Amino acid sequence: MTSDAVPAGGDPRRLLADARDLAHRVRLAQRVTWLPLLVLALVTFGAIPAYRYGHQVLSECRPVDDGEVCKVWFQSASIYWWTALVLAYVVIAAGYLRVARARGLGTRVVPYVIVGIVLVALFTVGHLVVGNYLPPPDRSDPLPWVVLALFRLTDFTGSIGLALLVLAWLERHRALLLFALGYLTVIAVPINFGWGNHWGNQWEFAPMHVISGGVLLAGSAGFALAQRLRQPR
């Protein structure tokens, strides 16, 4: 990145304005927003076969009026998410550091990567504790929507959006903040347009992962295009 120095003439307000402008230009040059969105979109799409063909563990099944309810642990999918997300954050950190070195700038991605990995660990422990100590419900009725939304936000896909909020704060990136809030809304509601409601247990996770991964992929393309348009010609 290059900049043309213009004498401020000793005017404090001019000096402050020049400093703010330079800081803003540095923040813009540090951003590689499309990279984490692209990597995390691919991780989300990869979870679909992990749920479809992975191993499920059923426990503490009990009869109810119209069948039975059980605790379900998607063992293969959980292992996939743990491994894929940690590797994804490593790839994101490496990509940011490479771009920073090429541009001769620093980077703020390390705290984001640390928070992302910590969230995965915390939510994993939380779900294991809940799964081990809470009994399955006595009825097959769905849980209240507030409880379901909380579970979705503390799931692996939810941890992606919460970590993106941290990245938006670190980079002072309003557009990324709005995107992350929109993504979390899609996760919490969830917005699936009724697609796949009658596909059965083997494919029940596919629609939401396609939609959430598609949102990340579309965001990656949008931010990449915006970055390209900002570049001088």
Secondary structure, 3 states (H helix, E strand, C coil): CCCCCCCCCCCHHHHHHHHHHHHHHHHHHHCCCHHHHHHHHHHHHHHHHHHHHCCEEEEEEEEECCEEEEEEEEHHHHHHHHHHHHHHHHHHHHHHHHHHHHHCCCCCHHHHHHHHHHHHHHHHHHHHHHHHHCCCCCCCCCCCHHHHHHHHHCCHHHHHHHHHHHHHHHCCCHHHHHHHHHHHHHHHCCCCCCCCCCCCCCCCCHHHHHHHHHHHHHHHHHHHHHHHHHCCC
